[in-house]
Amino acid sequence: MTKPISKYHLRCRECDTIIESMNAWFTHFQKCPSCGNKWVDVEYSRDNLDIKKLIESETKPASVFHYFDFLPLDDRKNIVTRGEGTIPVQRWTIFEDFAREHYGLNLKVSVYRNDINDGTNTFKDVAASVAASVLKENGVTQYAVASTGNIASAFAHYLAEAGISLAVFIPNDALRANEAEISSYGQRVFRVNGDYALAKKIAAEYSEKYKILLSGGNVDPMRVEAKKTMVWEWLRQTGELPDVYVQALSGGTGPIAIDKGIREIKGLGYPEKLPRFIMVQPSGCDPMTAGWKKAKAAGFPEGWKKDYPIYDNPITLIPTLATGNPATFPIIADLVHKSKGEIITFNEHKCLEVAHLIAYEKGVKIGPASTIAVGGFFEALKQGIFKEGESVLINIGESMNRAPEFVDGMIYTTKYVDTIDDCTPPNREEYREKLWAKFK
């Protein structure tokens, strides 16, 4: 009897060794058995013409598993989903009007609404859904992750649905809201007395001591395979890929996944060029920006990808982006360089001003990390990064319900009164000019 062709295998990016399945990958403790490398590509036996059929299908997708044939899962019965991953791309002309009026630029600006994913309202839901499904299929009952907050909340939610126990290691500045959410699902929280780097160190030691799988971070094949589908969703919804992609940057799975998604549609008649990546870091923790600026000023000399600063215990208003030791800098910086993009910083003290503006104009309450991405759009305009006629896509990575502490800062129209004489009818329009003025 002929052995059936496997749906997929993993290929080591360092030495080309083939790992036959996710189960084998887990057995080797998520390392290449030949060279120990942790970064692999998942390759599929299906003809990639089937991706085109999925993109152009008239059936409205229910979730990321619309692309099941190109995800590392064999049996649909193991799917764990809340309908994430097929969220809308929305055109926000308010940004176009601003760019035209104040910078003389004609841009097409859209946002990708990850803040309305049906799991935990973050960009992390699609990755957590696929990871929970793959772990469930392979009989994993214990798992661990180090996180600044959002990925931990998403994994806690989806792994709980899969019946998997999760140990989460968070730094001491992680938001209490994230801690509360993780705990609410019955998952264990280890709040480390130190920064994210220490949380990752202790998580790795925990994994080694108890032989429990630890999330592979930004190059984890489960996370990359899940997030690559956003490329196909853009094509499904709009028929095109953006010229520029803007995202808040901590570790950077997004650009890695976009690169993978585009590589898989080569030869199908779609754009094959990477969008220019504009990666945005908060001013309180921006080591990738610092490394990028130094390399750019020196003309990107030999070895520049390994030359970046490490910030111990960074103090930032956006703890979900507080990666002071950016181990993925060589990968992210290479992709940004290849795409002719930029890594920039946005002043995190203006985050509430961004949130006020978006809530006022669009009725959308975005979270702290999302304000860094939107703020990065304004910063890129100031720095002259955008080009005439470009289409720009901003990743709205989280909703405000991810950070209840942020909500208090949304109060800006209250007037304290003692008598009726202190009360006058409001005119909502009086706020518009004040809100926009802060970005001119």
C-alpha positions as CSV (number, residue, x, y, z in Angstrom):
1,M,0.0,0.0,0.0
2,T,1.3,3.5,-0.9
3,K,1.9,5.6,2.1
4,P,-0.3,8.7,2.0
5,I,1.4,12.0,1.3
6,S,1.7,14.1,4.5
7,K,-0.2,17.4,4.5
8,Y,2.9,19.3,5.6
9,H,6.4,19.1,7.0
10,L,8.8,21.6,8.6
11,R,12.1,22.6,7.1
12,C,15.0,24.0,9.1
13,R,16.0,27.4,7.8
14,E,19.6,26.9,8.8
15,C,20.4,23.4,7.4
16,D,17.4,22.3,5.4
17,T,16.7,19.3,7.6
18,I,13.1,18.1,7.3
19,I,11.0,17.5,10.4
20,E,8.0,15.4,9.4
21,S,5.3,16.9,11.6
22,M,4.5,19.1,14.5
23,N,4.5,16.1,16.8
24,A,8.1,15.4,15.7
25,W,8.9,19.1,16.2
26,F,7.6,18.9,19.8
27,T,9.4,15.6,20.4
28,H,12.7,17.4,19.5
29,F,11.6,20.1,21.9
30,Q,11.1,22.6,19.1
31,K,14.7,22.5,17.8
32,C,16.1,21.1,14.6
33,P,17.5,17.6,15.4
34,S,20.5,18.3,13.2
35,C,21.7,21.8,14.1
36,G,19.6,22.9,17.0
37,N,18.1,25.9,15.1
38,K,14.7,27.1,16.4
39,W,13.4,28.7,13.2
40,V,11.7,26.5,10.7
41,D,9.3,27.0,7.7
42,V,6.2,24.9,7.4
43,E,5.8,23.6,3.8
44,Y,2.6,22.1,2.4
45,S,2.0,19.3,-0.1
46,R,-1.1,21.0,-1.6
47,D,-0.7,23.0,-4.8
48,N,-0.6,26.6,-3.9
49,L,-3.2,27.3,-6.5
50,D,-5.6,26.1,-3.8
51,I,-4.6,29.2,-1.8
52,K,-5.9,31.3,-4.7
53,K,-9.2,29.3,-4.6
54,L,-9.6,30.1,-0.9
55,I,-8.8,33.8,-1.4
56,E,-11.3,34.1,-4.2
57,S,-13.9,31.8,-2.7
58,E,-17.4,33.4,-2.6
59,T,-18.0,31.7,0.8
60,K,-17.7,34.1,3.7
61,P,-15.0,32.7,6.0
62,A,-16.0,31.9,9.6
63,S,-12.5,32.1,11.0
64,V,-8.8,31.7,10.2
65,F,-9.6,28.0,9.6
66,H,-11.0,29.0,6.2
67,Y,-7.3,28.4,5.3
68,F,-7.2,25.0,7.1
69,D,-5.4,23.3,4.1
70,F,-2.4,25.6,4.7
71,L,-2.2,25.4,8.5
72,P,-0.2,22.7,10.4
73,L,-3.3,20.8,11.6
74,D,-4.5,17.4,10.3
75,D,-8.0,16.9,11.8
76,R,-10.7,19.6,11.9
77,K,-12.1,18.1,15.0
78,N,-9.2,19.6,16.9
79,I,-10.0,23.2,15.9
80,V,-10.4,25.7,18.8
81,T,-11.8,28.9,17.5
82,R,-14.0,31.9,18.4
83,G,-14.2,33.2,14.8
84,E,-10.9,35.2,14.9
85,G,-8.7,36.0,11.9
86,T,-11.2,37.1,9.3
87,I,-11.7,40.6,10.7
88,P,-12.4,43.6,8.4
89,V,-10.0,45.9,6.5
90,Q,-11.6,49.4,6.9
91,R,-10.8,52.5,4.9
92,W,-10.3,55.4,7.3
93,T,-10.4,58.6,5.2
94,I,-9.8,60.9,8.2
95,F,-6.1,60.0,7.8
96,E,-6.2,60.6,4.1
97,D,-7.7,64.0,4.6
98,F,-5.1,64.9,7.2
99,A,-2.2,63.8,5.0
100,R,-3.5,65.7,2.0
101,E,-4.3,68.9,3.9
102,H,-1.1,69.2,6.0
103,Y,1.5,67.3,3.9
104,G,0.2,67.6,0.4
105,L,0.2,63.8,0.1
106,N,-2.5,61.7,-1.5
107,L,-2.6,58.4,0.4
108,K,-5.1,55.6,0.7
109,V,-5.2,54.6,4.3
110,S,-6.9,51.6,5.8
111,V,-6.8,49.8,9.2
112,Y,-6.9,46.1,10.0
113,R,-9.3,45.7,12.9
114,N,-7.6,43.1,15.1
115,D,-9.3,45.0,18.1
116,I,-12.5,43.2,17.2
117,N,-11.3,39.6,17.1
118,D,-13.8,37.5,18.9
119,G,-11.4,35.9,21.4
120,T,-9.6,38.5,23.5
121,N,-9.9,41.5,21.1
122,T,-6.2,41.4,20.1
123,F,-3.8,40.7,17.2
124,K,-2.7,37.6,19.3
125,D,-6.0,35.7,19.0
126,V,-5.4,34.2,15.6
127,A,-2.0,32.8,16.8
128,A,-3.5,31.5,20.0
129,S,-6.3,29.8,18.2
130,V,-4.0,27.9,15.8
131,A,-1.6,27.1,18.6
132,A,-4.3,25.7,20.9
133,S,-5.6,23.6,18.0
134,V,-2.2,22.2,17.1
135,L,-1.3,21.5,20.8
136,K,-4.6,19.8,21.3
137,E,-4.2,17.6,18.2
138,N,-0.7,16.5,19.5
139,G,-1.9,15.6,23.0
140,V,0.0,18.4,24.8
141,T,-1.5,18.9,28.2
142,Q,1.0,21.4,29.7
143,Y,2.5,24.5,28.1
144,A,4.4,27.6,29.1
145,V,4.8,31.1,27.7
146,A,6.7,34.2,28.6
147,S,4.9,37.4,27.7
148,T,4.5,41.1,28.3
149,G,0.8,40.6,28.5
150,N,-1.4,40.2,25.4
151,I,0.0,36.9,24.0
152,A,-0.4,35.4,27.5
153,S,-4.0,36.5,27.8
154,A,-4.8,35.1,24.3
155,F,-3.0,31.8,25.0
156,A,-4.7,31.5,28.4
157,H,-8.1,31.9,26.9
158,Y,-7.7,29.4,23.9
159,L,-5.6,26.8,25.8
160,A,-8.2,26.8,28.5
161,E,-10.8,26.0,25.9
162,A,-8.6,23.1,24.7
163,G,-8.2,21.8,28.2
164,I,-4.5,22.6,28.3
165,S,-2.8,23.9,31.5
166,L,-0.7,27.0,30.9
167,A,2.1,28.5,33.0
168,V,2.5,32.2,32.2
169,F,5.7,34.2,33.1
170,I,5.1,38.0,33.0
171,P,7.5,40.8,34.0
172,N,6.8,42.9,37.1
173,D,5.4,45.8,35.1
174,A,2.8,43.7,33.2
175,L,-0.7,45.2,33.4
176,R,-2.9,43.9,36.3
177,A,-5.7,43.5,33.8
178,N,-3.6,40.9,31.8
179,E,-2.8,39.1,35.1
180,A,-6.5,39.1,36.1
181,E,-7.6,37.7,32.7
182,I,-5.0,34.9,32.7
183,S,-5.9,33.9,36.2
184,S,-9.7,34.0,35.4
185,Y,-9.3,31.1,33.0
186,G,-7.7,29.0,35.7
187,Q,-4.2,29.3,34.3
188,R,-1.1,29.8,36.4
189,V,0.6,33.2,36.5
190,F,4.2,33.6,37.6
191,R,4.9,37.4,38.0
192,V,8.7,37.7,37.9
193,N,10.5,40.3,40.0
194,G,12.3,41.8,37.0
195,D,11.8,42.7,33.4
196,Y,10.7,40.7,30.4
197,A,14.2,39.4,29.8
198,L,14.2,37.8,33.3
199,A,10.7,36.4,32.7
200,K,11.9,34.7,29.5
201,K,15.0,33.3,31.3
202,I,12.9,31.8,34.2
203,A,10.4,30.5,31.7
204,A,13.1,28.7,29.8
205,E,14.5,27.2,33.0
206,Y,11.0,26.1,34.0
207,S,10.6,24.4,30.6
208,E,13.9,22.6,31.0
209,K,13.3,21.5,34.6
210,Y,9.8,20.1,34.0
211,K,10.2,19.1,30.3
212,I,7.2,21.3,29.4
213,L,7.0,22.9,25.9
214,L,7.6,26.6,25.9
215,S,6.2,29.0,23.3
216,G,8.8,29.5,20.6
217,G,8.3,33.2,20.6
218,N,8.1,35.3,17.4
219,V,9.4,32.6,15.1
220,D,7.2,29.9,16.6
221,P,5.8,28.1,13.5
222,M,2.3,27.9,15.0
223,R,2.2,31.7,15.4
224,V,3.8,32.5,12.0
225,E,1.5,30.1,10.1
226,A,-1.6,31.7,11.8
227,K,-0.6,35.3,11.2
228,K,0.5,34.7,7.6
229,T,-3.2,34.4,6.7
230,M,-3.7,38.2,7.2
231,V,-2.0,38.6,3.8
232,W,-4.6,36.4,2.2
233,E,-7.4,38.2,4.0
234,W,-6.2,41.5,2.6
235,L,-6.3,40.1,-0.9
236,R,-9.7,38.5,-0.3
237,Q,-11.2,41.7,1.0
238,T,-9.5,44.3,-1.1
239,G,-7.9,42.5,-4.0
240,E,-4.6,44.1,-3.3
241,L,-1.7,44.3,-0.8
242,P,-0.8,47.6,0.8
243,D,2.3,49.5,-0.3
244,V,3.1,50.3,3.4
245,Y,2.3,48.3,6.5
246,V,2.4,50.0,9.9
247,Q,2.6,48.0,13.2
248,A,3.6,48.6,16.8
249,L,6.7,46.6,17.5
250,S,7.7,44.6,20.5
251,G,9.1,41.3,19.1
252,G,7.7,41.3,15.6
253,T,5.9,38.1,14.5
254,G,3.8,40.3,12.1
255,P,6.5,41.1,9.5
256,I,7.9,37.5,9.7
257,A,4.4,36.2,9.0
258,I,3.7,38.6,6.2
259,D,6.9,37.6,4.5
260,K,5.8,33.9,4.7
261,G,2.3,34.6,3.4
262,I,3.6,36.5,0.4
263,R,6.2,33.7,-0.4
264,E,3.4,31.2,-0.5
265,I,1.4,33.0,-3.1
266,K,4.2,33.5,-5.6
267,G,3.2,32.7,-9.1
268,L,-0.5,33.1,-8.5
269,G,-0.8,36.5,-10.1
270,Y,-0.8,38.5,-6.9
271,P,1.7,41.2,-5.8
272,E,4.9,39.4,-4.6
273,K,6.7,42.4,-3.2
274,L,6.8,43.0,0.6
275,P,5.0,46.1,1.7
276,R,7.3,48.7,3.2
277,F,7.4,47.9,6.9
278,I,7.0,50.9,9.2
279,M,7.6,49.4,12.6
280,V,6.9,51.7,15.6
281,Q,8.2,51.5,19.1
282,P,7.1,53.4,22.2
283,S,9.6,56.0,23.4
284,G,10.0,54.3,26.8
285,C,11.3,51.1,25.2
286,D,12.7,51.4,21.7
287,P,16.0,49.4,21.4
288,M,15.1,48.3,17.9
289,T,14.7,51.9,16.8
290,A,18.1,52.7,18.3
291,G,19.8,49.8,16.6
292,W,18.2,50.7,13.3
293,K,19.1,54.4,13.5
294,K,22.7,53.5,14.3
295,A,23.0,51.1,11.4
296,K,21.3,53.5,8.9
297,A,23.6,56.3,9.9
298,A,26.6,54.1,9.3
299,G,25.3,52.9,5.9
300,F,24.4,49.4,7.2
301,P,27.9,48.1,7.7
302,E,28.9,44.5,8.0
303,G,27.5,42.9,11.1
304,W,24.9,45.7,11.7
305,K,22.1,43.3,12.4
306,K,23.8,42.1,15.5
307,D,24.5,45.6,16.8
308,Y,21.6,46.8,19.0
309,P,21.2,48.0,22.6
310,I,19.7,46.0,25.4
311,Y,17.6,48.0,27.9
312,D,17.4,46.4,31.4
313,N,14.1,47.0,33.2
314,P,12.8,49.5,30.7
315,I,10.2,52.0,32.1
316,T,7.4,52.5,29.7
317,L,3.7,53.4,29.7
318,I,3.1,50.5,27.3
319,P,4.3,47.4,29.1
320,T,2.8,45.1,26.4
321,L,5.6,46.5,24.1
322,A,8.4,46.4,26.7
323,T,10.9,44.1,25.1
324,G,14.2,45.6,26.2
325,N,16.3,42.7,24.8
326,P,15.1,42.4,21.2
327,A,16.5,39.1,20.2
328,T,14.6,39.2,17.0
329,F,16.2,42.4,15.8
330,P,18.4,40.6,13.2
331,I,15.3,39.1,11.6
332,I,13.0,42.1,11.9
333,A,15.7,44.6,10.8
334,D,16.6,42.5,7.8
335,L,12.9,42.4,6.7
336,V,12.5,46.1,7.2
337,H,15.7,46.8,5.2
338,K,14.6,44.4,2.5
339,S,11.3,46.2,2.2
340,K,12.9,49.6,2.2
341,G,11.0,50.5,5.4
342,E,11.8,52.1,8.7
343,I,11.8,51.5,12.4
344,I,10.7,54.6,14.3
345,T,9.7,55.8,17.7
346,F,6.4,57.4,18.8
347,N,6.2,59.6,21.9
348,E,4.2,57.4,24.3
349,H,3.1,60.4,26.3
350,K,0.8,61.3,23.4
351,C,-1.0,57.9,23.4
352,L,-4.1,59.2,25.1
353,E,-4.3,62.0,22.6
354,V,-4.3,59.4,19.9
355,A,-7.0,57.4,21.7
356,H,-9.1,60.5,22.2
357,L,-9.0,61.3,18.5
358,I,-9.8,57.9,17.2
359,A,-12.7,57.5,19.7
360,Y,-14.1,60.9,18.7
361,E,-13.8,60.5,14.9
362,K,-14.5,56.7,14.5
363,G,-16.2,55.6,17.7
364,V,-13.5,53.0,18.1
365,K,-11.7,52.6,21.5
366,I,-8.2,51.3,20.8
367,G,-5.7,50.1,23.4
368,P,-2.3,51.4,24.3
369,A,-0.3,49.4,21.9
370,S,-2.6,50.3,19.0
371,T,-2.1,54.0,19.8
372,I,1.6,53.5,19.1
373,A,0.8,52.1,15.6
374,V,-1.6,55.0,14.9
375,G,0.8,57.5,16.4
376,G,3.5,56.0,14.1
377,F,1.4,57.0,11.1
378,F,1.5,60.6,12.2
379,E,5.2,60.4,13.0
380,A,5.9,58.8,9.6
381,L,4.1,61.8,8.0
382,K,6.4,64.2,10.0
383,Q,9.5,62.3,8.9
384,G,8.5,62.3,5.2
385,I,8.5,58.5,5.1
386,F,5.3,58.1,3.0
387,K,5.4,58.6,-0.8
388,E,2.7,60.1,-3.0
389,G,0.0,57.7,-4.0
390,E,0.9,54.9,-1.5
391,S,-1.7,52.7,0.1
392,V,-1.1,52.4,3.8
393,L,-2.4,49.7,6.2
394,I,-2.3,50.3,9.9
395,N,-2.6,47.3,12.2
396,I,-5.1,48.1,15.0
397,G,-3.7,45.4,17.3
398,E,-5.9,45.6,20.4
399,S,-9.0,47.2,21.9
400,M,-9.1,49.3,25.0
401,N,-10.7,46.5,27.0
402,R,-7.2,45.0,27.1
403,A,-6.1,47.8,29.5
404,P,-8.8,49.1,31.8
405,E,-6.2,51.3,33.5
406,F,-6.1,53.2,30.2
407,V,-9.8,54.0,30.3
408,D,-9.6,56.6,33.0
409,G,-7.4,58.7,30.8
410,M,-10.2,58.9,28.2
411,I,-12.0,61.4,30.4
412,Y,-11.5,64.9,29.0
413,T,-14.9,66.5,28.6
414,T,-16.0,66.6,32.3
415,K,-16.9,69.9,33.8
416,Y,-17.4,70.1,37.6
417,V,-20.5,72.1,38.6
418,D,-22.2,73.4,41.8
419,T,-25.4,74.8,40.4
420,I,-27.5,75.0,37.2
421,D,-25.8,78.3,36.5
422,D,-22.6,76.4,35.8
423,C,-24.3,74.2,33.1
424,T,-24.4,75.2,29.5
425,P,-25.4,73.1,26.4
426,P,-22.3,71.4,24.9
427,N,-21.2,71.6,21.3
428,R,-19.4,68.5,20.4
429,E,-17.7,70.1,17.4
430,E,-15.6,72.3,19.7
431,Y,-13.4,69.4,20.5
432,R,-12.5,68.4,16.9
433,E,-10.0,71.2,16.2
434,K,-8.4,70.7,19.6
435,L,-7.9,67.0,19.1
436,W,-6.4,67.3,15.6
437,A,-4.2,70.2,16.6
438,K,-2.1,67.9,18.7
439,F,-0.8,66.1,15.5
440,K,-0.2,69.1,13.2
